[in-house]
Amino acid sequence: MHIGINAQLLSFSQNYRNGGVSRYIRFLLKELANRPGAHEYTVFVNGREVVEKLSAQHPQLTYVPAPWSESQPAARIAWEQLTLPALIRQRHIDVLHSPVNVLPILLPQHCAGVVTLHDLAFLRFPDILTRSKRLYHRAFTIRSIRRATMVITVSDSTRQDAIELVGVPGEQVQTVYPCIDARFSNVPKDEELQSFREKHDLTSGYILYLGTLEPRKNITTLIEAYAQVRKTHAIGEKLVLAGGKGWLYDAIFERVQQLGLTSEVLFAGYVEDSEQALWYRAASVFVYPSLYEGFGVPVAEALACGTPVVTSNVSSLPEAGADVAICIDPHDVEVMTASIHTALTDQTIRQKCSTMAPVVAQRFSAQRMVEQTVKVYEQAATLHTTAQRRSQRVSFVR
């Protein structure tokens, strides 16, 4: 088959654009380059500089750069809705995979459509998204997953949302867990971790959150729980809030000031890929109290590093927690406070996280993700061909 991949949201920028969905695309391309199988791939990316930065090169993968800037979402939307269908026809692409929620409305009839749905937060929690984002998803995402030949969801929770909230037939939705980078399994020397803590003035340890700063992540509740655990147990660990600014984040900074924690809470900003594993491994505990996630990759990454994790018991986060993380009600400050203290002090839990780290890494490996994704491509091609033949027979009878 000739498979097209709309990788326009692949980014190497040092901000939130190089977040979860961008990494999902990057790992997909990297592993496809390692094991392309019998298929040919055309990958549509954002700019020639992205092609130059990609290490995912293989004779069966062809990259086609688009000329618009990643800071111009309107240009991207116009390109994928108006220009991409023509390129699919010109290049005789059999299956188009859109790795982030949206297919072209005018997808050529000969081409099967596969879309990866990362979450339905705009339906579950519409108030925590900007109006423009809500309108975009309602106009494009819902239509895409209803029209797709196959839908890939990044968790069983998101799969159930697609079936219940949008009415996508269950047989057309397949869960494929996203992968985590193999480098999270590399164990650094104790001296390296100590040097990292000293560099950031965190020698007493620290509680880590790593992700985009936005309302859905429930960071203000984490700040309140941190204030409580400091007051109740007099802990010495600081709180590190790492990640790029997303949207509606002012309340996070305001809550830190209101609670008088400006000297105890560190805003580390966007964390480069090369430092992520060190941030996880040097942390005393990782806390990810999100209200809703399509999957929750940081939870799996931290567990693969052997770090104790406290996360929410909602949506997909127990799946990412792999029966190892402490899962709690994200709205309950008292429970979060107690769970953070337990994760800091209970040696049984800490040993379990260390022992289970390789198991978590294997469960969310790139090889497994790509093998399952390619099977979905093949299934979509078969379903699409069958549907076309059935349509032709009906037309002939009429």
C-alpha positions, 0 to 999 in steps of 0.5 A: 500500500501507499500510506500518507501521513499528515504530520503537520503538527510535528514540531521541534520548537521549544514550547508547548507545540512540541508536546504530546501530539508532536512526540506521538508523531515523531515516535511513529515516524522514527519506528516506521523508519526502523520497520516500514514493512512492505508499505510505502509512506509519504509524510507531509510535514511543516517546512523543510527544516523539520525534514532536516531535523528528523532522524527517521529516514528510510528509502520507503519514507518520502517527506513532502514539506508544506510552506506555511509557518507553524505559528499560523494555524489558519494556514495549516487548516486551509492546507490540510482541507484544500491542498492535501486532497489534491496531493493524495490524488496526485500521489495515488495514496491508498490510506491517509493517516491523520495522527491528530484528530482531523481528516480532510473533509474532501478526502478522495473517494479512493482513499481510506481515512485513519484518524488518531483521536487523542481526546474529547476534552472539548466535549467533556470539559468545554469550559476549560478550552478557548472558544476558538479551540471548541469551535475548531474541534466541533467543526472538524474533529467530530466530522472526521471521526464520524467519516473515518474508515478507522479511528485509532484511540490512545486509550480504552477510555477515549475509545469509549468516549468516541462510541458514547459521545460521538456515536462512532461504531465500536468495530471502527475504533481500535485502541493503540497506546502511544509509546514512551521513548526507550531512553526513559529506561536508561539508568543514570549514575547516582552522581549524575542525579545528585549533580542535576539536583545541585544544579537546580538547587533541589538537593532536598528533593522535589515533587514534580509536575511535567506537562502543559500549564493549562486548566485541565491539568488541575495544577491549582489543586496540586499547589493547594495539596502541596501547601497542606503537606508542607504544613502538616508534615514539614517536608523539605521537598520543593514543588517543580512545575515544569512545562510550557505555558498553554492557555488560561494559566494565570490562575496557577501563578496567582495561587502560588503567590496567594499561598505564599509559596513563591520561594518553594515552587519552581517554574522550570519552563519548557523541558527539552527532550534531553533533560526529561528523563533526568527531571523524572528520575531525580524527583522524589515523587511525580504528581499528575492530577489532570481532570481528563486525559486522552492517555497521560504520557507523562505518567507512563514516562515517570513510571518507566523511570521508576519514580513513584507517581500520584495521578487521577483516577479519572478518564485514561489515567489509570491505564497510563498508571499501569496498576503501579501509580497511586490513583486518587480523586483529583478534586480531593485536596486532603486525599491528594495531600495524604497520597503525596506524603505516602509516596514520599515515605512508603518504601514498599511503594517506592520499591514496587515502582522501581521493580515495575519500571521495565514492565511499564516501558515494555507495555508502552514500547514504540515497536508495539505501537507501530505494529498495531498502527500498521495493522489498523492501516491494513484493516482500513484498506480492506474495509474501504475496498469492501465498502467501495465494491458494495457501493458499486454493486448497489449502483449497478443494480439500480 
